[in-house]
Amino acid sequence: MDDRVDAVVIGAGVVGLACAYELCRRLETVVVLERDVGPGREISSRNSGVVHAGIYYPKDSLKTELCIEGKKLLYDWCEAHDVPHQRTGKLIVATSAEDETRLRRIARHAAEVGAGALRMLSRAEARELEPEVRCELALHSPTSGVVDVHELIASFAREVKEADGAIVYQTHLESIERIAGGWLVRTSDTMGRQAELQTARVVNAAGLSAIEVARRSGLAEHEIPWRLYPCKGSYFALGAGAPPTRNSLIYPLPEGGGLGVHITADISGARRAGPDAEFVDTIDYTVDESRIERFAEAVGRYLPAIRPEHLTPDYSGIRPKLVGPEGGFADFVLSNPSTQPGVAHLVGIESPGLTASLAIGARVSDMIG
Ligand SMILES: Cc1cc2nc3c(=O)[nH]c(=O)nc-3n(C[C@H](O)[C@H](O)[C@H](O)COP(=O)(O)OP(=O)(O)OC[C@H]3O[C@@H](n4cnc5c(N)ncnc54)[C@H](O)[C@@H]3O)c2cc1C
């Protein structure tokens, strides 16, 4: 590593890599620091892999704006870099009268914010699309889709390197200290060896550790108004004998801090149900098998032929939520504190952060590039 660079990005998840890629287009020397042995091993590879349309989030929020912008950038990226993806379309299903009212409200809102083409389907029309699904009403979003997240992460990492950026693995950010003309970034590797980098710009894209990294940058406690509430989402695979579904992603209405236990089929066609939403104190990715009954019940509301024996524990991911179980909306935080010129802290980048990643990268580069 040169010890003087134009920008340092902490975290090689999709967001850090997208920021690094954009910065590489504008600057000479960009270094990504990642504590793990490879890219995207935390939130970025533990999600639904869905390219969202931007249906649910408030107007004028970063989540809406960057999701809609990011969806287009992401599909274009996948086409340009041969990343497997599919515009499968998505169905949001209402299974009760109360759901119907909420779904109509969601549809009006989505049209207002410009979340792509949408069509309300009657019960019969929805059944034609998905014969095993039971609902009163459904909203079809044809621009939603799925992406192979592992291939996407690999393509981001490859393109950062192609653009002369460096990604340094097994390297932990220790501290960021203000020096004349910029920042001194201290790191340690797995052997305990320390190193230092001088830079004009720092991006904190540390996902679940973003607040810890903000503290290590010397921000005072009153300058860190955020708190993270890790929220685990588990997935169960749909095995042989599970009722068939076609190509669509099938979602209930959002509930309990998540988008509801939905069914996705990845690029290989493997189907899974999830994620649920469980606020946790520790990072533990074990999937609790005893949740099978609850999953079968949640999915059974719209796919009545599902049985617990069709489900097997698959994987889990943990959302870096900025609100606790009491809920409420929290937007993405892209913060460039006035006391820290050239530094951006990206906090609370939960869903739709995968979809929005390239748009976040462009926005952050505009902030500090
Ligand atoms: C269950 C679940 C489902 C989701 N589904 C979707 C979906 O379908 N569609 C969608 O658009 N979004 C989805 N998301 C959101 C999306 O996955 C995230 O917004 C996105 O992956 C966040 O990426 P990131 O780069 O910010 O975080 P991460 O991928 O976690 O990257 C942060 C990186 O920083 C590194 N790091 C942390 N601290 C340090 C340090 N001190 N030194 C060095 N490195 C450090 C970590 O090792 C990690 O690799 C989902 C999220 C979850 C949890």
The ligand as an SDF file (V2000), in Angstrom:
LIG
                    3D

 53 58  0  0  0  0  0  0  0  0999 V2000
  -32.3100  -10.0500    5.5740 C   0  0  0  0  0  0  0  0  0  0  0  0
  -31.9790   -8.9450    4.5890 C   0  0  0  0  0  0  0  0  0  0  0  0
  -32.6360   -8.8900    3.3610 C   0  0  0  0  0  0  0  0  0  0  0  0
  -32.3480   -7.8640    2.4600 C   0  0  0  0  0  0  0  0  0  0  0  0
  -32.9230   -7.9020    1.2230 N   0  0  0  0  0  0  0  0  0  0  0  0
  -32.6040   -6.9350    0.3130 C   0  0  0  0  0  0  0  0  0  0  0  0
  -33.1400   -7.0110   -1.0020 C   0  0  0  0  0  0  0  0  0  0  0  0
  -33.7940   -7.9730   -1.3850 O   0  0  0  0  0  0  0  0  0  0  0  0
  -32.8690   -5.9780   -1.8460 N   0  0  0  0  0  0  0  0  0  0  0  0
  -32.1100   -4.8930   -1.4710 C   0  0  0  0  0  0  0  0  0  0  0  0
  -31.9650   -3.9640   -2.2670 O   0  0  0  0  0  0  0  0  0  0  0  0
  -31.5360   -4.8590   -0.2400 N   0  0  0  0  0  0  0  0  0  0  0  0
  -31.7420   -5.8570    0.6410 C   0  0  0  0  0  0  0  0  0  0  0  0
  -31.1600   -5.8390    1.8760 N   0  0  0  0  0  0  0  0  0  0  0  0
  -30.2450   -4.7430    2.2010 C   0  0  0  0  0  0  0  0  0  0  0  0
  -28.8560   -4.9120    1.5830 C   0  0  0  0  0  0  0  0  0  0  0  0
  -28.4020   -6.2470    1.6810 O   0  0  0  0  0  0  0  0  0  0  0  0
  -27.8910   -3.9600    2.3300 C   0  0  0  0  0  0  0  0  0  0  0  0
  -28.4160   -2.6580    2.3040 O   0  0  0  0  0  0  0  0  0  0  0  0
  -26.4980   -3.9290    1.7010 C   0  0  0  0  0  0  0  0  0  0  0  0
  -26.0050   -5.2080    1.4580 O   0  0  0  0  0  0  0  0  0  0  0  0
  -25.5650   -3.1910    2.6610 C   0  0  0  0  0  0  0  0  0  0  0  0
  -24.2690   -3.2550    2.1380 O   0  0  0  0  0  0  0  0  0  0  0  0
  -23.0590   -2.6120    2.9220 P   0  0  0  0  0  0  0  0  0  0  0  0
  -21.9130   -2.6060    1.9760 O   0  0  0  0  0  0  0  0  0  0  0  0
  -23.4910   -1.3190    3.5160 O   0  0  0  0  0  0  0  0  0  0  0  0
  -22.8070   -3.5710    4.1840 O   0  0  0  0  0  0  0  0  0  0  0  0
  -21.9320   -4.9040    4.2890 P   0  0  0  0  0  0  0  0  0  0  0  0
  -22.1370   -5.7940    3.1390 O   0  0  0  0  0  0  0  0  0  0  0  0
  -22.1640   -5.4840    5.6320 O   0  0  0  0  0  0  0  0  0  0  0  0
  -20.4430   -4.3740    4.1960 O   0  0  0  0  0  0  0  0  0  0  0  0
  -19.7850   -3.7540    5.2810 C   0  0  0  0  0  0  0  0  0  0  0  0
  -18.3780   -4.2800    5.2970 C   0  0  0  0  0  0  0  0  0  0  0  0
  -17.6020   -3.5250    6.2120 O   0  0  0  0  0  0  0  0  0  0  0  0
  -16.6420   -4.3900    6.8010 C   0  0  0  0  0  0  0  0  0  0  0  0
  -16.1710   -3.7480    8.0410 N   0  0  0  0  0  0  0  0  0  0  0  0
  -16.9070   -3.4140    9.1190 C   0  0  0  0  0  0  0  0  0  0  0  0
  -16.1270   -2.8390   10.0690 N   0  0  0  0  0  0  0  0  0  0  0  0
  -14.8640   -2.8000    9.5550 C   0  0  0  0  0  0  0  0  0  0  0  0
  -13.6100   -2.3210   10.0700 C   0  0  0  0  0  0  0  0  0  0  0  0
  -13.4870   -1.7680   11.2880 N   0  0  0  0  0  0  0  0  0  0  0  0
  -12.5100   -2.4700    9.2730 N   0  0  0  0  0  0  0  0  0  0  0  0
  -12.5990   -3.0260    8.0410 C   0  0  0  0  0  0  0  0  0  0  0  0
  -13.7730   -3.4970    7.5150 N   0  0  0  0  0  0  0  0  0  0  0  0
  -14.8880   -3.3840    8.2670 C   0  0  0  0  0  0  0  0  0  0  0  0
  -17.4360   -5.6710    7.0320 C   0  0  0  0  0  0  0  0  0  0  0  0
  -16.5980   -6.7760    7.1660 O   0  0  0  0  0  0  0  0  0  0  0  0
  -18.3110   -5.7280    5.7700 C   0  0  0  0  0  0  0  0  0  0  0  0
  -17.7370   -6.5280    4.7540 O   0  0  0  0  0  0  0  0  0  0  0  0
  -31.4070   -6.8520    2.7900 C   0  0  0  0  0  0  0  0  0  0  0  0
  -30.7350   -6.9280    4.0280 C   0  0  0  0  0  0  0  0  0  0  0  0
  -30.9950   -7.9660    4.9120 C   0  0  0  0  0  0  0  0  0  0  0  0
  -30.2350   -8.0610    6.1990 C   0  0  0  0  0  0  0  0  0  0  0  0
  1  2  1  0
  2  3  1  0
  2 52  2  0
  3  4  2  0
  4  5  1  0
  4 50  1  0
  5  6  2  0
  6  7  1  0
  6 13  1  0
  7  8  2  0
  7  9  1  0
  9 10  1  0
 10 11  2  0
 10 12  1  0
 12 13  2  0
 13 14  1  0
 14 15  1  0
 14 50  1  0
 15 16  1  0
 16 17  1  0
 16 18  1  0
 18 19  1  0
 18 20  1  0
 20 21  1  0
 20 22  1  0
 22 23  1  0
 23 24  1  0
 24 25  2  0
 24 26  1  0
 24 27  1  0
 27 28  1  0
 28 29  2  0
 28 30  1  0
 28 31  1  0
 31 32  1  0
 32 33  1  0
 33 34  1  0
 33 48  1  0
 34 35  1  0
 35 36  1  0
 35 46  1  0
 36 37  1  0
 36 45  1  0
 37 38  2  0
 38 39  1  0
 39 40  1  0
 39 45  2  0
 40 41  1  0
 40 42  2  0
 42 43  1  0
 43 44  2  0
 44 45  1  0
 46 47  1  0
 46 48  1  0
 48 49  1  0
 50 51  2  0
 51 52  1  0
 52 53  1  0
M  END
$$$$
